[in-house]
Amino acid sequence: MRLGIISDTHGRLPSAVFEIFSQVDHILHGGDVGKADVLTELETLAPVTAVYGNVDGFEIRKRCPQVAKLELDGFYVTVTHGDQFGTPNPQSLHESFLEAEIIVFGHTHRPLLELVDMTVTVMNPGSAGAPRKGTPASVGIMELEPGIPPRARLVLLGLAGRGERGEGHPAPLLS
């Protein structure tokens, strides 16, 4: 199973996401969606599991939970924006969601892919729609296969400031 991981779109969905996510089986959105249209557009590619973030209004909060827990291809997955933890980090998220084998979060706008306690994959795909401090817009791809640890990578959508037409460039494989 191939997952598209995205967060912090803030109402903007760069066109490069459609190509990068064209072969995914499921999309996980880590919150700060911005507009419901973003979810509707992502749903044209694959089923979407999304959570709300601290800047999401009533329309998104009505549609999405604060934390989503699901099983995908035999893996226990938790998706959260992370703002309820102040500045979320892999260790505090792992301590809060002990049953999760994969944790996806957002909020910091900083891409991160880390293994915690040698068994838990924690990913923040960065911000697809509102990158900060010179960090390029980014998303993640994760591949799941029962009995094999998740394989994941971050994908840069282009140089910061290039707008919504930046090409997707894969970052090095990080796990």
C-alpha positions in Angstrom: 0.0 0.0 0.0 1.3 3.4 -0.9 0.3 6.4 1.2 0.4 10.1 0.3 1.2 12.2 3.4 0.4 15.9 3.4 -0.2 18.6 6.0 -0.5 22.3 6.5 -2.1 23.1 3.1 -3.8 26.2 4.5 -6.2 26.2 1.6 -3.6 25.7 -1.1 -2.9 22.5 -3.0 0.2 22.8 -5.2 -0.3 21.2 -8.6 2.8 19.0 -8.1 0.8 17.1 -5.5 -1.4 15.6 -8.1 1.5 14.0 -9.9 3.3 12.9 -6.8 0.1 11.3 -5.3 -1.1 9.9 -8.6 -0.2 6.3 -7.6 -1.2 6.4 -3.9 -3.8 4.1 -2.4 -4.7 6.4 0.6 -3.9 10.0 1.7 -3.3 11.1 5.2 -3.7 14.9 5.9 -2.1 16.1 9.2 -4.3 19.2 9.6 -4.5 22.9 8.9 -6.4 21.9 5.8 -7.7 25.5 5.3 -10.6 24.8 2.9 -12.8 21.8 2.4 -12.1 22.0 -1.3 -8.6 20.8 -0.6 -10.0 17.5 0.8 -12.4 17.3 -2.1 -9.6 17.6 -4.6 -7.4 15.0 -2.8 -10.4 12.6 -2.7 -10.3 12.5 -6.5 -6.9 10.8 -6.1 -7.5 8.3 -3.3 -9.5 7.9 0.0 -8.5 10.6 2.5 -8.1 10.5 6.3 -7.7 14.0 7.6 -7.6 15.7 11.0 -8.2 19.3 11.9 -5.5 21.7 12.9 -5.4 24.8 15.0 -6.3 27.2 12.2 -9.1 25.1 10.7 -12.6 26.6 11.0 -15.9 25.0 11.8 -16.4 23.5 8.4 -13.2 21.4 8.7 -13.7 20.6 12.4 -17.2 19.4 11.6 -15.8 17.0 9.0 -12.5 15.9 10.6 -11.5 14.7 14.1 -8.6 16.1 16.1 -7.0 12.6 16.1 -7.6 9.8 13.7 -6.6 6.2 14.4 -6.8 3.6 11.7 -5.3 0.3 10.6 -3.7 0.3 7.1 -2.1 -2.9 5.7 -1.7 -4.3 9.2 -0.1 -1.2 10.7 -1.7 0.9 13.5 -1.6 4.5 12.3 -2.3 7.7 14.2 -2.8 11.1 12.5 -2.9 14.3 14.5 -2.0 17.9 13.8 0.0 18.0 17.1 -0.9 21.5 18.2 -2.4 20.1 21.4 1.2 19.3 22.4 2.5 22.8 21.9 5.5 22.0 19.8 5.1 18.4 18.9 8.1 16.1 18.6 8.5 12.4 17.8 9.2 11.3 21.4 6.2 13.1 23.0 3.9 11.9 20.2 5.1 8.3 20.7 4.5 8.6 24.5 0.9 9.9 23.8 0.0 7.3 21.2 1.8 4.1 22.5 -0.3 1.8 20.3 0.7 3.5 17.0 3.3 2.0 14.8 3.1 5.0 12.4 2.4 8.6 13.6 1.7 11.4 11.1 1.6 15.0 12.3 1.9 18.6 11.2 1.8 22.0 12.9 5.6 22.8 12.8 5.8 23.2 9.0 9.2 21.4 9.2 9.6 18.1 7.3 10.7 15.3 9.6 11.1 11.5 9.2 12.3 9.7 12.3 12.3 6.2 13.9 11.5 6.2 17.6 12.4 3.2 19.8 13.5 1.4 16.7 9.8 0.5 15.8 7.7 3.6 15.4 7.9 5.6 12.2 7.0 9.3 12.9 6.6 11.6 9.9 5.8 15.3 9.5 5.6 16.0 5.8 6.2 19.7 6.3 3.9 22.2 4.8 2.5 21.7 1.3 0.7 25.0 1.1 2.5 27.5 3.5 6.2 26.7 3.9 8.1 28.9 6.4 11.6 30.2 6.9 13.0 29.2 3.5 11.9 25.6 3.8 10.5 24.3 0.5 7.0 23.0 0.3 6.9 19.3 0.8 4.9 16.1 1.2 5.6 12.5 2.0 5.3 9.1 0.4 5.1 6.0 2.6 5.0 2.4 1.4 3.5 -0.3 3.6 3.9 -4.1 3.2 2.9 -6.5 6.0 5.9 -7.9 7.9 8.3 -5.2 6.6 9.0 -1.9 8.3 7.4 1.1 6.5 9.5 2.7 3.8 9.1 6.5 3.6 10.6 9.6 2.0 10.0 13.3 1.9 9.3 14.9 -1.4 10.2 18.6 -2.0 7.7 20.4 -4.1 10.2 23.0 -5.3 12.2 25.9 -4.0 10.5 28.1 -1.4 8.9 31.1 -3.1 8.3 29.4 -6.4 4.6 29.3 -5.8 2.2 26.5 -6.7 3.9 25.3 -9.9 7.1 23.9 -8.4 8.1 20.4 -9.6 8.2 17.6 -7.2 11.8 16.5 -6.3 12.3 13.5 -4.1 14.5 14.0 -1.1 16.9 11.2 -0.2 15.3 8.1 1.3 15.3 8.6 5.0 14.3 5.2 6.4 
